[in-house]
Amino acid sequence: MDRFAAASPDVRGCVIFGAEGVLAATGSPQRWADAGPALLDSADAAAGKPATHAHVATEEGEVFVVRSGDLAMVTVAARFTLASLMFADMRAALRLARQHAAPAPATAEAA
């Protein structure tokens, strides 16, 4: 998470959620555990189904949500962050998280 946050000076914080809750986060995982699911639930309610992505902009900053399978990522960024780039970076981060979470493939034992 720190690498993702460091890649863009616009990122203020981010979290990846799995089925069991917070998998990785910048800052306090507990704060994310409280706020993140509420944001995901709100995006789902607005879409009428599980939202694959969402973007909320305010005067103070922007929030991005990306969902991929059983993983979801929430990123808080500075105002006027380029949404298309943020979504692409978040999807890449989720792919990387999925690769790290996947069990290593079995290898054939040498004879």
N, C-alpha and C positions, 0 to 999 in steps of 0.2 A: 504494500500500500504506500509506503513511503516513497518508493521509486516512482509510482504513478503520480503522487502528489508533487514530487520534485520536478517532474517532467514539464509541468506547466505552472508558471507563476500565478495563473488565475485560480488554481485549485486552492480552496480554503480547507477542505477536508473531504474524506470519502470513506465508504464502508462497502464490504461485500457480505451479503447474507446468503446463507444456505438453509436447508430445511431445519437444521438444528440451531439457527440463530446467527449471530455475528461470527464470521470466519476470520475477517481481518478488518482493521479500522485504523484511521488516524485519530489521535485524541482518545477520549474515553469511550470504550466499547459500550458501557452502560448507557451513556447518553444516546448513542446510535441505536441501541437495542430498544429504547423507549420511543424515539422519534421516527426511525426508519420504517417500521411496519405501519405506522399510522399514515405516512406518506404513500407507501405502496397501496394500502387499502383505499386511500382517497383517489389515487390514479385509477385503480380498478373500478371504483364506483363511477367515476366520470366516464370511463370507457364502456362500462356495462359488461366487461369481461376482464380477464387478467391482462393488464397493459404490458406491452412489450417495451415501450419507452414513453417517457413523459418529460416535459420541460416546463418549469415555472420560473417566470422572471418577475422580480420585484425591484423597487428602488434601491434596495440594499445589496442585491445579488441575485444569483440564479441557482436553481436546483435541477439536476438531471437525474433521471432514473432509467436504467436499462435492465431488462430481465432476459435471461437466456436459460431455458430449461429450469432446473431447480435452483439456479443462482440469480441473485439480483444485486445491482450496484447502485448506490446513491452517491452523488457527488455534489458538493456545494462549491460554487465558484463565484468569482467577482462578476460584477455587472458587465454586460456586453461581450461575454465569452462567446466565441464562435461555436454555435450548437453542433454543426455537422462534424467538426473536428473533435469536439468533446465526446459525442456519441461514438465516433469511430475509435477513439482511444479507450473508452469504457468497454466497448465490445471486445477489443483486443485484450484488455485486462481480464475480462471474464473468461476468454479462451485460455489465457495463461493460467488463471486460477483453476480452471477445469483440468488442465494438463497436470498441474501439480497435485491435484486431489485424486486423480485417477491412479489405480494401482499399477505398479510397474508390470510390464508384460513378462510372462514366464519365459525363461531362457532354457534352451536344451542343455542338459548336463553333458560335459565332455566325457567321451568314452575312454 
